[in-house]
Amino acid sequence: MDKQQNWSTELYHGMEVHVTALRKDDAKHQWDYTVRVCEPGVDATAESELAAESGDDADYVSQSEALAAGFAKGYAMVDQIRQQ
């Protein structure tokens, strides 16, 4: 996957959801995403500061589709964290 990561961030129920869409190396029109969830103001790049992190094995046809899927996953992760 492409090493450059451009993170999009949204605040959801008091947590920051960071999503980046990455083009897969082996296919022109396949994208994946990475999600990181943390408390507001915390460095999302520091593994020790994360509340949760995820991706999936699906392939998305566009960057915007991957971002949308990433935010949906991030919101679900926050909902799960908040229920604990």
Buried (B, 14 or more C-beta within 10 A) or exposed (E): EEEEEEEEBEEBEEBBBBBBBBBBEEEEEBBBBBBBBBEEEBEBEEEEEBBBBBBBEEEBEEBEBBBBBBBBBBBEBBEEEEEE
